């Protein structure tokens, strides 16, 4: 477990699967996630059970963010971990609407970067923000001077939500 000033970060376990499955079926949260939402709680739980450490057939890792009271408030999915090139794609989400707009996103970024760079020893972290996610775009811009997070590119017309097609902005930070 890794601790920050407001949050802690730990590996996901079997007991986290039902909560993660509920989040993955939340229409509001799914707007911000990449990929196609799964159709049922059972299908979602099957998908998530393969992402628990030691069970993933891919180089993926689910981590859980908890607040100081130990309540789960979000997750971090590290995808496409490339040990040879020391790079990873980071996907963060604050799961419940009641936890959004309290400044926790910045703490999640910092804590996940500490884990990626210091615990895993990786060199490059990449993440995408959908063009309609103004809160995350503002947050990423605010971190440019502090943490070296810089826009690395744009995926044109990359994601469709509510009948509209949006770009996704790719950000990159190196150790």
Secondary structure by P-SEA (a helix, b strand, c coil): ccccccbbbbbbcccaaaaaaaaaacaaaaaaccccccccaaaaaaaaaaaccccccccbbbbbbbcccccccbbbbbcccccccbbbbbbbbbcccccccccaaaaaaaaaaaaacccccccbbbbbbcccaaaaaaaaaaaccccccccccccccccccccbbbbbbbbbbcc
